[in-house]
Amino acid sequence: MAITAQMVKELREMSGAGMMDAKKALTEVEGDMEAAIDWLRTKGLAKAAKKADRIAAEGLVGVAVSGGRGVAVEVNSETDFVAKNADFQKLVAGITQAALGVATVEELAAAHVGGKTVDETVSSATAVIGEKISLRRMAVIEGDAVAAYVHNAAADGMGKIGVLVAVKGTDNGIAKQIAMHIAAFNPASLSEKDLDPILVEREKNVLTEQARESGKPEAVIEKMIVGRMAKYMEEVTLLGQKFAMNPEITVAQAAKDAGVEVLAFVRVAVGEGIEKKEEDFAAEVAKTLAG
């Protein structure tokens, strides 16, 4: 029987197993969903499956650079305590190195680390560590040179915030400085043309309403909006921001003075965009007693 992507997706949602484990289970039992779940249980993956509905919003971001290619990988855990664990950090380091050879997080899940796929390795770690561990995302950038920076480093090449900067030209250290700037100031995009049009329009509407509350003539309001939008672009675009190392110039000018052009950047912070569950003490005790 042909095993479809939809079948694998359904089994993953039902069991919490990894992608490769789910596919192998379905293949072994010729597509029988219930038998596949039993197969996963007999292989020791039930413990990991029980944790599938938990929120993993802690963890680490790993960064690695090879030549003109850089990768950033986010691996999540349920608690910061686990993120400080040497075994978890070794897991993140291995996955990050594997990411240098792939282009997408799906390819990374199927890549091999220590004789197992990353997906299998993550599932095994969940069972051993006792918390839900998940490979959330990865990002790749390329250029003549790529610099990496980790903020709040837990170990070499990994921490709570990972930044990559790709430049065109010969890097003399400016790319690392720009990466540190990005970690601190979190720009929304590289330049004005890269900004999300919806974000720009929303900001313009807000500024327009604020300007109209002044009661000034429409012609004056239009000039106010132009000025305020220019200020907004300076604040949210990397190239328009004042350079942290020298606030007298912009990041764009700093790069130009160093003889390089910033091509792209990536900033990945642990847990951003994940909605954490809020539980009261009674609910937490009840859940503990329920196992």
C-alpha positions in Angstrom: 0.0 0.0 0.0 1.3 3.5 -0.9 1.9 5.6 2.2 0.8 9.2 1.5 2.0 12.4 3.1 -1.5 12.9 4.5 -1.4 9.5 6.2 1.9 10.4 7.8 0.6 13.8 8.9 -2.5 12.2 10.5 -0.4 9.6 12.4 1.9 12.3 13.7 -1.1 14.3 15.0 -2.5 11.3 16.6 0.7 9.9 18.2 3.1 12.8 18.5 5.8 10.7 16.8 8.4 12.2 14.5 7.9 12.3 10.7 10.3 9.5 9.8 9.0 7.3 12.7 5.4 7.8 11.5 6.3 6.9 7.9 8.2 3.8 9.0 5.4 2.7 11.2 2.8 3.0 8.4 5.1 1.2 6.0 5.6 -1.7 8.5 1.9 -2.3 9.0 0.8 -1.5 5.4 -1.1 1.7 6.3 -3.2 0.5 9.2 -3.5 3.5 11.4 -4.3 1.8 14.7 -1.6 -0.9 14.1 0.8 1.9 13.3 0.1 3.5 16.7 0.7 0.2 18.4 3.9 -0.3 16.5 5.1 3.1 17.7 4.3 2.2 21.3 6.2 -1.1 21.0 9.3 0.8 19.8 9.4 2.9 22.9 8.0 6.0 21.3 4.8 6.2 23.5 6.5 8.3 26.1 7.4 10.9 23.5 3.9 10.8 22.1 2.3 11.5 25.5 4.2 14.8 25.6 3.1 15.9 22.1 0.5 18.3 23.3 2.8 20.2 25.7 4.2 23.6 24.8 7.9 23.7 24.1 8.8 27.4 24.2 12.3 27.2 25.8 15.4 25.8 24.2 18.3 27.1 22.2 19.2 28.6 18.9 22.3 27.1 17.2 24.3 28.9 14.6 27.0 27.6 12.2 28.9 29.1 9.3 30.8 27.3 6.5 32.4 29.5 3.9 29.8 31.8 2.5 26.8 29.9 4.0 25.3 30.3 7.5 22.5 28.5 9.2 20.4 29.1 12.3 18.4 26.4 14.0 15.9 26.6 16.8 15.4 23.5 18.9 12.8 23.8 21.7 12.4 22.2 25.1 9.7 22.8 27.8 11.9 24.3 30.4 15.1 26.5 30.5 16.5 23.9 32.9 16.8 21.3 30.0 18.3 24.0 27.7 21.2 24.2 30.2 21.7 20.4 30.0 24.9 19.2 28.3 23.1 16.4 26.5 20.5 18.9 25.1 23.3 21.2 24.0 25.1 18.3 22.3 21.9 17.5 20.4 21.5 21.2 19.3 25.2 21.3 18.1 24.7 18.1 16.1 21.5 19.3 14.4 23.0 22.7 13.6 26.0 21.1 11.9 23.6 18.8 9.9 21.7 22.0 8.8 24.8 23.2 6.9 24.1 20.4 4.3 20.4 21.0 3.7 18.1 23.8 2.6 14.8 23.4 4.5 13.7 22.2 7.9 12.0 19.3 6.3 15.3 18.2 4.8 16.9 18.7 8.1 14.4 16.4 9.8 15.4 13.6 7.4 19.2 14.3 7.6 21.4 12.0 9.7 23.1 12.7 13.0 25.0 9.8 14.6 23.4 7.1 12.5 19.8 8.3 13.0 17.7 10.9 11.3 17.3 14.2 13.1 13.6 13.4 13.5 14.4 10.1 15.2 17.1 11.7 17.4 14.7 14.4 18.6 12.1 11.8 19.4 14.6 9.7 21.3 15.7 12.8 23.2 12.1 13.5 24.3 11.9 10.0 25.7 15.3 10.1 27.5 15.1 13.7 28.8 11.5 13.5 29.8 10.4 16.7 28.2 9.0 17.5 24.8 11.8 18.3 22.5 11.1 19.7 19.0 12.9 21.0 16.0 11.0 24.1 15.2 12.7 26.0 12.3 15.9 26.8 10.5 17.1 29.7 8.3 19.9 29.9 5.7 21.7 32.9 4.2 24.6 33.1 1.8 27.1 35.8 0.7 30.7 36.4 0.0 31.1 36.2 3.8 28.7 35.3 6.7 29.2 36.3 10.3 27.4 34.8 13.3 26.6 36.1 16.7 24.9 34.5 19.7 23.4 36.5 22.5 23.1 35.0 26.0 25.3 32.1 24.9 24.8 28.8 26.7 27.6 27.1 24.9 29.8 27.7 21.9 27.6 28.6 18.9 24.2 28.5 20.7 22.1 30.7 22.9 18.8 32.4 23.3 19.2 34.7 20.2 21.2 33.7 17.1 22.0 36.2 14.4 23.6 35.7 10.9 24.7 38.5 8.6 25.7 38.0 5.0 27.8 40.6 3.1 29.1 41.2 -0.3 32.8 42.0 -0.3 35.7 41.3 2.1 34.5 41.3 5.7 37.0 43.0 8.1 34.9 42.3 11.2 32.0 44.7 10.4 29.6 41.9 9.8 30.0 40.6 13.3 29.4 44.1 14.7 26.3 44.4 12.6 25.1 41.1 13.9 25.5 42.3 17.5 23.6 45.4 16.5 20.7 43.3 15.1 20.6 41.2 18.3 20.0 44.4 20.3 17.8 46.4 18.0 15.8 43.7 16.2 15.1 45.4 12.8 11.9 44.4 11.0 13.7 44.2 7.6 16.9 44.9 5.7 15.6 47.9 3.9 12.4 49.8 3.2 11.7 47.8 0.1 11.8 44.6 2.1 9.2 45.7 4.6 5.8 44.0 4.7 3.4 46.3 2.8 0.6 45.5 5.2 2.8 46.6 8.1 3.7 49.8 6.3 0.1 50.6 5.5 -1.0 50.0 9.1 1.7 52.3 10.5 0.8 55.0 8.0 -2.9 54.8 9.0 -2.0 55.1 12.7 0.3 58.1 12.0 -2.4 59.7 9.8 -5.0 59.5 12.6 -2.6 60.8 15.1 -1.7 63.8 12.8 -5.4 64.6 12.2 -6.0 64.8 16.0 -3.7 67.9 15.9 -6.5 69.8 14.0 -4.0 71.2 11.5 -4.8 71.7 7.8 -4.7 68.7 5.5 -1.6 70.0 3.6 0.3 70.3 6.9 -0.9 66.9 8.0 0.4 65.3 4.7 3.9 66.8 5.4 3.7 65.5 9.0 3.0 62.0 7.8 5.8 62.1 5.3 8.3 63.1 8.0 6.9 60.6 10.5 7.0 57.7 8.0 10.6 58.6 7.2 11.4 58.4 10.9 9.6 55.1 11.1 11.7 53.6 8.3 14.9 54.7 10.1 13.8 52.9 13.2 12.6 49.6 11.8 15.0 48.9 8.8 18.5 47.6 9.5 20.2 49.9 6.9 18.3 52.9 8.2 19.0 52.4 11.9 21.7 54.3 13.7 24.7 52.0 14.1 25.1 50.8 17.7 28.9 51.0 17.5 28.7 54.6 16.2 25.3 56.3 16.5 26.6 59.2 14.4 26.1 57.1 11.2 23.6 54.5 9.9 24.3 50.8 9.5 24.2 51.4 5.8 27.0 54.0 6.1 29.0 51.8 8.4 28.9 48.9 5.9 29.8 51.3 3.1 32.8 52.7 5.0 34.0 49.1 5.6 33.8 48.3 1.9 30.9 45.8 2.1 27.3 45.6 1.2 24.8 43.9 3.6 22.9 41.3 1.6 20.7 39.7 4.2 20.3 38.9 7.9 18.6 36.4 10.1 17.6 36.9 13.7 16.1 33.9 15.6 15.0 34.2 19.2 14.0 31.2 21.2 10.2 30.8 21.6 9.2 34.0 19.6 5.7 33.6 18.3 4.9 30.6 20.6 1.9 31.1 22.8 2.7 29.7 26.2 0.0 28.0 28.3 -0.8 29.8 31.5 -1.9 27.5 34.3 -2.9 28.3 37.8 -1.4 26.3 40.7 -4.4 24.1 41.2 -4.4 23.1 37.6 -0.8 22.3 37.7 -1.2 20.1 40.7 -4.1 18.3 39.1 -2.2 17.6 36.0 0.7 16.3 38.0 -1.5 13.9 39.9 -3.1 12.8 36.7 0.3 11.7 35.4 
